[in-house]
Amino acid sequence: MDIQTLDYFIIFGFFAIVLFIGIYVSKKSGKSSSEYFLSGRSMPWWLLGMSMVATTFSTDTPNLVTDFVRDKGVSGNWGWWCFLLTGMLTVFVYAKLWRKSNVNTDLEFYELRYGGKPASFLRKFRAVYLGLIYNVITMSAVTLAAIKIGGVMLDLEPWVTVVGAGLITVVFSALGGFKGVVYSDFLLFFVAMIGAIGAAVYLVNLPEVGGVSAMMSNDLVKSKMDILPELSDTKMVITLLVIPLAVQWWSSWYPGGEPGGGGYIAQRMLAAKNETHAIGATFFFNIMHYALRPWPWILVALASLVVYPDIASIAEAFPNVSEDKLGHDLAYSAMLTKLPTGLLGLVLASLVAAYMSTISTQLNWGSSYIVFDFYKKQINPDATEKQMVNVGRLSTVILMVLSAFLALAMQNAMQIFDMLLLFGAGTGLIFILRWFWWRINAWTEISAMFASGILSILLKATPFGPFLFATDDGIFPDWGEIPFVMIVTSIIWLTATFITQPESKEVLQSFYKKIQPGGPGWAKVVDEANASGIEIDNGEKWSVPSGIGAMLLGVVLIYSLMFSTGHWIYGKTTSAIVMSVIALISGIWLIRVWGKMKDTIL
């Protein structure tokens, strides 16, 4: 591919700006661990919201969306669109609770909610499990996408891409900390959005594609463009719609879509100025993440079916790409090679932006776990602020190196997505209930974590999986894999909950007094405290029912926006107008509901 001087100027100019941001804020970020990991809890909603969006741009996301579209059609995206329900629940129910907790990491929550050795073990183990293992897997998916982009667009060897992209990102992340990540995300947000939209407009109008109308009339595209799966295809409806919307969103833990909030989303809520800013940031993120941002990627994926109808055509066009990296997800990068000078540089810069934003967030988030929840907790309880910042910077480098090696061994984005979903199946409900039901204890989470992990390994790495869920000759339908893990894991953690002792009265009362979760799930604790003459309830109105009402309106609003955007693009004017009207009505209704409930929510 012919990259001109202008393209290089745009790319290296972008690199220079981002590195300048990291260096500029490094001195202040290094003052304390709170500054390094949470920017002193002073961030406004709009900056945090943009940071959430920029972080989830990621180089692997357009590849994953392309994989879904080419393999299962546009409706295949319900595998992650379903997490909007989780997102809206976080906005209107959990954002204020996280901000009120005032913890440094979401894992610190464990010793706020639970007590004793089980809580301590859970916090330390999750620090390694999420901060190291899970985080490295996630980053390897992003780096794998960068490898494919580098191979297709720049004809780079995988190791060259890994070293080049990783080195700049890890230096920037280690220097700038969370403040550097968020400040650069502001720039990355606009670069990535402009690049994605510009690429979609140009590529859909390639002569061989012929514009939106011609593309939609192509037989290969026709079969893939429906936003909802074909209702007559029972298996597809169950796989793509029923399982995600009925089971997956609340039962699975997935990075960025954690039931009850968590991970880097929680990190940004904890960094907000106050609860109002935490809610505003997460709401903005969900609108952008689900309603608007996917469509440029979807359009490129559909156009790729015209230009590269199958994997063989991609392999023929790019003979230098190794066979183990070939897949439908490669089609996005393949299409980008057709961009003209200038736009090509901008899109490459946007992909670099997406990579750096996601990796820098994962590095800072994972490092925060290692520092606060493992190093300070287990190794050096008396660590100084300087020592914690230094350990944070060192762990940032180590995480990057580990993810780079793993990325070199992986093949495609969907493979990793499915793996992460299965690993978290059955645990999600705990993260929802632990705030509102006193009986959940540390053993609940420990048992669920090990159960889902062991079951996932058995299904993915042993003959047990194909025996049960092979597509053609398994005992059960292949779509039953996630429900199976969810059901078995849930039975195990419910059993563990009731055969183990509840948390102590002191721990439960302390948690309630600080968070004020309210509701019938805490009535026993409040009543016992009152009987003992201990006042733990400050009389706040229980906001969950109104929060759930607002959540449902938010879901209708954003899904309507998502459908209307797609239908306007498809030229389906009538349905686009209907969806737009529904979005408008639900938006107005949500504003009115929010006006009435915000005093009880905040």
N, C-alpha and C positions, 0 to 999 in steps of 0.2 A: 504494500500500500504506500502511496506517495504522500508523505507528510512534508508540507512546505514550511518555509521559515516563519510565516505568520502563525501556523499551528504551534510550532515550538515556542514562539514568543508568548503565546497565550498560556501554554502549559507551564512554562518555567516562571512566567510572571505570577501565575497563581501559586506555585510552590513558594516563591519568594515572599508573597504576602502572608501566607499561612505560617511560614517559619518565623517571620517577623512578629506575628501575633504571639506565637509561643515564647519567643525570646523576650518580648516586651512585658508580658505578664509574669514571667518566671520568677522575678524577684518577690513580687507580692504573693504569688501562689506558694512560694516556699517558706513563707513566714510561719505557717502552722498547718497542722493536718486538716483543720476545718476549712482553711482557705484552699488547700491543695485538692481536697475531695468534694467540698460543698460550696466553695466560693463565699464563705462567711454567711451563708443563708440569706443572701441579699438580692437574689435574682428576680426580675419582673416576669410576669406571665408570658408576655409576647416573646421574650428572648428564650425562655425555657421551652415554650411551645415550638418555636422554630428549631430549636436544638433537638427536640424529640423527633420532629419530622426529618431533619437532616440526618440524624443518626440512623433512622430506619430506611433512608434512601438505599444505602448499601450497594456495593457492586453486585452482590449476589441476588438482590431482590428483582431487578429486571430480568435476570437470567431465570430465576424461579418462576416469575409470572409467564415468561415466554415458554418455559417447559410445561406449565399448566395448560396454557392456551393451545399449544401445538399437540399436546397429548390428549387432553380431556375437553378442550374448548374453553371459552371465557368462563363458563360456569365452574370450571375446575378451581377457580380462585376462591370459591366458598370455603375451601380448606383453611384460608386465613381471614377471609371477610367475616367469618362467624365471630371472630374475636372482637368485633365492634361491640357486642353485648358486654363483654368483659370491660372494654374501654369505657363505655358509658356508665357501667356500675362503679368503676374507679372514679370517674368524674364526680358523680353526684352522691356517692356514699363513702368511698374510701379515701379520697384525696385529703379531706379535712382531718381524717383520723391519722393518716400518716404524718401530716404536718404537725398535729398536736403531740404526736409521740416524741418529736424532737430528737430522734436517734440519729446517729451518724451514718449508719447503713441499715438496710432493711433486716439484716441478720441480727443486729443488736436488739431488734424487736423480740427475739426469742427469750432473752433474759429479762425483758420487761413483762412478757406475757406468761412465761413459765419460770420454774424455779428449780434449784438443786442441780445435781450432777447431770441428769438427763438434758436439762436446758443448756448447760455448759457444753456438753458433748455435741448437742444438735447444732449449736452456733458454730463451734469449731469445725465440725465435720462439713456442714453446709458451706463454710468459708472455702474449704479445699474443694469440695464437690462442685459448687457453683463457680467460685472465683477462679479455680484452676481447670478442672476437668471439663465442665459444661461450657465454660467461657472459651476455652481453647478450641473446643469443637465448633462453637459458633463462629469464632474468628477464622477458623480454617475454611469454613464455607465461604466467607467473604474473600479470603485470600485465594481460594480456588477460582472464584469468579474473576479476580484480577489476573490470575494466571491465564485463563481462557481469553480474556480481553487482550492481554499482552501478546499471546500467541497468534491470535487471529488478526489483530489490528496493527501490531508492531513487529510481528514475526520474532518475538523474543522467546528464548528458552525459559521454562518455568522458574528455574533458580534465579535467573536474572530479574524477572518480575518480582519475585519474592524479596530478594535482597534490596532492589531499588525502591520499591514501594514501601516495604517494611522499615527500612532504615530511616527514611524521612519521617514517617509517621511516628515511630517510636521515639525519635529525638524530640519531635514536637510535643508528643504526649508527656514524656518524662519531664520536660522543662515547664510546660504551661499549666499542667494539672487541669482541674475541672474548669477553671475560669478560661484557660486557653481553649479548651474544647468548646465551650459554649460560645465564646466570642467568635471563634473561627466558624462555628456552625451557622452563625448569622450570615456570613459570606457564602458558605457552602450551600445553604438553603436556596439562595437566589441563583447561584451558578448551576446547581443541579436541576432546579425547576426549568430554567431557561434552556439548558442543554437537552433535557428530556423532551420538552415541548417542541423545540426547534428540530430535533432529530425526527420526531414523529411526523411533523408537517412535511418535511422534505422527503422522507422515505416513502410515505404513503403516496406521494405525487411523483415518484419515479416513473419513467416511461413504461417499464415492465409491469408496474403495479397499476398505474392509470388513474389514481385518485380514489377517494372513498367509495364512490358509486361503483366503479369498475371492480374494485377489490371485493366489495360485498356481493357482487354477482358471480365471483369465482366459486366454482363448486367446492373446492377445498375449504374456502373461507366460510361459505354458507353453513357448513356443518359444524363450524366451531364458534360462531359469533353470538349464540344465545347466552344471555346473562343467567338465565335459569336453565337447568338441565331439562331435557325432553321428558315430559311427565309420563309418557308411555313406556319409557325405559326405567323399569322399577329399580334395577341395580344402580343405575347412575343417580337416580333421585335419592336413594338411600345413602350412597357413598358420598355424593357431592352436596347434598342439602340436609337430609334428615340427621345423619350422624354429626356433622358440624354444628347445626343449629340446636339440636335436641340434646346432644351429649358433650361434644368436644369443647365448646366454649367455656363451660363451667367445670369440667372434670379434668382438663389438661393444663399443665403448667408449660408455658412456652415463652421464650424471651421476648419481651415487648408486649405480650398478651397475657400476662399473669392474672389469674382471677384474684381480685382483691388488691391488685397493684403489687409491684415489686421490681427488683432488678434496676435497670437504668432509668425506668420511668419513675420508680420510687425515689431514686437518687435525685432526680430533678424536682420532684415534689418537695423533698426534704430541703432542697436548696432555695426554695421560693421564699419571698419576703414574708408571706403569711398564707393562711388557708385560702383566701380569695385568689391569690396569685397561683397557688397550686391547682385549684379547680380550673381557672382560666387557661392555664398552660395545657392541661390534659384535654380539655374540650377542643381547643384549637388544633391540637395534634390529631385527634380522632376525625375531625372534619377533613383535614388535609390528607390524612393517611388512607382513609377508606373511600371518601366521596370523589376526590379530584385527582389525586396523584397517580393512581393506577392506569388511567386511560391512555396517556402517551405510550406507556410500555405495552399495553394491550394492542394498540394500533400497530406498533412496530411488529409485534408477534404475529398478528394477522397478516400483515404485509409480507412477512417472512415466508408464510405458507405459499405465496405466489412465486417468490423468487427462489426459495429453497424448499421444495415440497416435502422432502424427506431427509433423513440423516445422511444418506448416500450422496445427495447433491451437495451437502455441506462438506463432506469429506473430499469430494471431487474438487470443489472450489478452493479448499485449503488443505492440500496434501501434506503440509508440514506439521499439522496438528496431530499429536500422538493419538493412537486409537483409544487408549484408556480415558481420554478427555473428550471424546466425541459424544454428543447427546443433543437433544432438542434445545437445551438451554444455550447451546453455542450459537443458535440462530440470531440472537440479539446482537452479539458482537459481530457476526458475519454481516448483518445489515448495516451496521455502523461504518463498515469499510467503504460504503458507497457515498458517504457524505463529502461535500465539497470543501475545499480549503477555507479556513476561517471557522466555518461551522464545525468541521472536524476537530479543530483545535479546542473549540469551546466544549464540544461534547466529551472529548478526552479529558479536558480539565474537570468537567462535571463528574465524570466517572472517578477521576482521582479524588475529587471532593467527596463523593459518596464513600469511597474506600476509606479515606482518612477520617471522615466523620464517624463512621461506624467503628472502625478499629480503635480510634482514640477514645471513644466512649467505652468500648468494651475493656480496653486496657485500664482506664481510670477506675471504672466500676469494679473490675476484677481485683485490681490492686487495692482498692479500698477494703474489700473483704479480707484480703491477705493481711493488710496492716492492722485494721481495727479488730477483726474477728478471729485472727489466728496469731499474728506476731505479738500484738499487745496483750492479747488474752492469754496466750499459751507460753510464749517465749520470754517476753520482756514486759511485764506489767508496769514497770516504772520507766518505760521508754519516754525520752524527751520528744518534743515536737519535731526537732531537727532529725532525730533518729527515725521517726515515723515517716517523715517526708523522704528521707534517703532510702528507706526500705521500700516505700511506694515506688520510687523511681527505679530501683533495682528489679522489683517484681514486674514492673512494666516491661522491662527488657526481656526478662525470662518468659513471660507470657507470649510475647511476640515471637520469640524464637521457637517455642513449642508449637504454636499454631502454624508457623511456616512449614515446619517439618510434616505436620499432619496434612496440611493442604496439598503437599506434593504427592500424597498417597491416595487422595480422594478423587472421585470421578464426576459426580453431578450434584446440583443444588437440591433436587427433589429427594435424593437419597438421604441427605442430611436433615432436611425438613421432616421427613417421615420418622427418622430416628429420634429426633428431639421431641416430636409429638408423642411418640410411644413411651419414651422415658418419663414424660410428665403425666401420662394418663392415670387418672384415679386420684391424683393428689390435689387437684384444683379446688374441690369442694372444701377441703380443710382450710385453704387460704381465705375462703369466703366466710366460713363458719367460726374460725378462731377468734374473730373480733366480737362475735355476738352470741356465743354459746360457752358458758363457763366450763362445761365438761370436757372440752377439747384440752388435751395435755401434750406434753413433749413426746410421750410415747406414741401418740396418734401420728405425729409427723414422722418420727423415726421409722415406725413400722411401714407407713405408706411409702416413704422414700426408698427403703430397701425392697419392698414388695414390687413396686413398679419397675425399679431398676433391674432386679433379678428376672422378672417376667419378660422384660424387653430384651434382655440378653439371650434368654432362652428362645424367644421367638425369632430373633434376628441372626443369631450366631450358631444355632443348633438345628438338627433335623426336626425338632419339636414344632417349630414355626410352620414349615411347609406341610408337615403332617396334619396340622390343624387348619391352616388357612391358605393352602396352595390354591391358585386361581381355578385350576381345572379339576383337581382330585383331592382337595382338602376336605376334612370332615365338615367344616363350617365354611360359609361364604367368606371371601377374602376381606369384605368390608367389616367383618366382625372382630378384627384384630384389636382396634382401640376399645370398643365396648367390652371385650373380654378382659383386657388388662384393667379397665376402669372398674368393672364389677368385682373381679377378684381382689384388686387392691383395696377397694372400698370395704369389702367384707373383712379383710385383714385389719384395716385401721379402725373400723368400728369395734371389732372384737378386742383389739388392743386397748382401745379407749375405755371400755367397760370392765376389763379384767385388771386394769391398773388403777392406782390411786389417783384421784383428781389432784390438781395443784393445791397448795396450801391456802388457807383462808387469807393469810397475809399477802401472798403473791396476787391472788385474785382481787382482793380489795384495793391493793395498791394500783393494779392495772386499771381497774374501773375508775378509781378516783382521778387518775391522770387523763384517761381517754374519754370517759363518759360515753361509752357505746350505747347504753340504754337497751330497752327491749325486754321481752319476756325471757330471753335466754340468760339474762343476768338477774332475774327476780330473786332467785334463791340467795345469791350472794348479797344483794342489797338488803334483803329482809334479815339475813343473819347479822349483817353489820349493824343494822338499826337496832336489832334485839340486844346487841352488845354495847349499844350507845356510841357506835362509831358512825360518823356522818361521811358517806362516800359519794352520795348522789347530790348534785347541785341543783337538781330540778329542771335540767334541760329537757325540752320536749324531744321525744324520740323522732329522729329525722329520717329513719330508714324508709317508712312507707311513702313519704313524699319524695324521697330520693329515688326510689324505684319507679314512681310515676314519672319523674323527670327523665330518668334513664330510658324508659320506654318511648317517651316523646323524642328524645335525642336519637334513639335508634331509628325511629320512623323518619325523622328529619334527614339523617345522614344516608340511610339506604335510599330514600327518595331522591336525594341529590345524586347519589351514585347511579341510579337507574336513569334519571333524567339526563345526566351528562352523557351517558352511553347512548340513549335514544336520540338525543340531539345530534350526536356524531353520526349515528347510523342513518339519520334522515327520517326517523319515525316520529313525525311531528306531533301527531295526536297523542300518542303515549307519552312523549316527552313533555307536552303541555300538562297532561294529567299528573305526571310525576312531579313536575315543577309546582303545580298548585298544591299538591299534598305536602311538598316540602315547605312551601310558604305558610300553609295553615298550621302545620306542626311546629314550625319555627316561631310563629306568633304565639301559639298556645304555650310553647315552652318558655318564652319570655315572660308571659303572664304568670305561669306557674312558678317560675324562678323568683319573680318579684314577691310572691306571697311566701315562699319557703326559705328564702336566703337567710332570714334572721334566725331560723332554727337550724339551718345547715351550717352556718358559720359561727 
